[in-house]
Amino acid sequence: MANPLDTLMQTASQALTDRDYPRCETLCVEALALAREAANWTDYARVVLPLQEARRLMRQAALEGKIRLGTADCAGCPDALLDGLDAGCLVITAPHSAEQAQQIAQDAAGQPIEVLYAEPAGDAIWTLRGLSGTDYTADRPAPSADWQSHWTPGGSGTALTAAHWWMEASEALGNAALASITAEPGTVERVTQIEAALSAVGDHELLHQALADAARAVQHSEVR
């Protein structure tokens, strides 16, 4: 009888080859849950790599879509921000809440759409905050007024764009989440903390690498 996790990962690998990145991501998340339930940390770490690649490619597509830094001009239902949006990056701000930003992120799941939440602190600083009720924060210089609270084209060429600001803000928030990990290497708690960080800040290269490393460390500690 075929191993369910192996079957999932074969299908995920084919989805990655077919450029069906959302399906690959979904299957990898299912495979992580199976591996964790079985305490199979070697396979858990193995699954992280295609998951990271699928998310990287989805983020790349999002950054080539539309960019919106701030929602101060949208007093109505924030769900309308997703209307007609096939790919893009959003930074949700007041009058909307972090909870609304989280709901938008959930509604956009499976699409190349990335969502952050920020609290502008005056005209100079925006404080990025993790979703899911977490305490991760990162202060960034406020984006140019020309980029705020309206849609701008994506793309990350040589000229500075709203997409560059979004990328730097996302990286800063992910770095802050990574720095908050306190559990000892080789413990399941460290895996749990990194999983929570990823769910709160979205895609982040170093967090994925840290997750795979944490799983391998648990496996190593259990076989010594």
Secondary structure by P-SEA (a helix, b strand, c coil): cccaaaaaaaaaaaaaaacaaaaaaaaaaaaaaaaaaacaaaaaaaaaaaaaaaaaaaaaaaaacbbbcccccccccccccccccccccccccccccaaaaaaaaaaaccccbbbbbbbbccccbbbbbbcccccbbbbccccccccccbbbbbbbcccccaaaaaaaaaaaaaaaaaaacccccccaaaaaaaaaaaaaccccaaaaaaaaaaaaaaaaaaac
